[in-house]
Amino acid sequence: MTHNGRQKWKAVLSNPDNQEILAVLEDASRPLHLNELVERLVKQNETVMSSDEYEHYLKRKQITLYHNSLPKLADFGFINYDQEANIVTSRNDAITDIDWYEEDLFAELLARFQTDRQSDENSIGTLEGRQAALEYGRQLADEAEEELFCMFVSTDLLEEKCLCHAEDAIDRGVEIYVGSQNPDVRDLIRSHLPDVTLWEPQRGWLNTPSRYPKVGRLVLVDRRKVMLAILDEPNSDGKHPKETVLVGKGKDNPLVVLVRELLGPRLDHLDYQSADFQSGLHS
């Protein structure tokens, strides 16, 4: 993909309206008719309005999706859209996160921003090794004040100490969300941390399990601090794969911004579920 192509790809995916569409489709258990998709989108963003205003808004939204949003998302491969039948389907096999290595996005980030451990919000820090990843992940759990969002590809990336730090965060009132396509990870979390919100990504949030190098673990704290661990293919001796960890701190840190954009639909969906958001709709 060319630089211009990547920019267009990213612009489509980071658009808030497109993120809402993808989030609704991801959570749907079946294909949706255009009218049903529009109704779900309007309902989750409902405000007080007259019936005439509601019908006008519904029609305008339908036209926008039909002529613009859905064809564009389909062109980029994020959804399947039968425009004649007006049926929209989530692409469960679509890679809607960045192909981290073929796109060389991290290389671009590391070239543009200083990579050190200073407090500069533009800096992207690097750590080496499994132990460093475990320790920094536990540190982030201890620093969480409101929300801890994690994804793991295998149980090998979790240790008992990690679960203990997560339990302490829950005791402080931190909301924890853990996503994994690996059922063993979900079973482990379910048995040790029953208060955690578990979910199974339906799109390619992480690289496929057999592909290396790949993103092995992701920790996002209060949407302001992030750790992203990249795994190399393990050696034949069966030892843990080498990990290279990228870390960023600050709301405007480029790595934090990138991860927030990639997780946009999922984070938006969590916002819609929150009690504060729901109460705000009806206040």
Secondary structure as UniProt FT lines:
FT   HELIX           3..14
FT   HELIX           16..27
FT   STRAND          32..33
FT   HELIX           34..44
FT   HELIX           51..64
FT   HELIX           65..69
FT   HELIX           70..75
FT   TURN            76..77
FT   STRAND          79..82
FT   TURN            83..86
FT   STRAND          87..90
FT   TURN            92..93
FT   TURN            100..104
FT   HELIX           105..112
FT   TURN            121..122
FT   STRAND          125..128
FT   HELIX           130..143
FT   STRAND          147..152
FT   HELIX           155..157
FT   HELIX           160..171
FT   TURN            172..173
FT   STRAND          175..179
FT   HELIX           183..192
FT   TURN            194..195
FT   STRAND          197..199
FT   TURN            209..210
FT   STRAND          214..221
FT   TURN            222..224
FT   STRAND          225..231
FT   TURN            236..237
FT   STRAND          243..249
FT   TURN            251..252
FT   HELIX           254..262
FT   HELIX           264..273
FT   HELIX           275..281
//
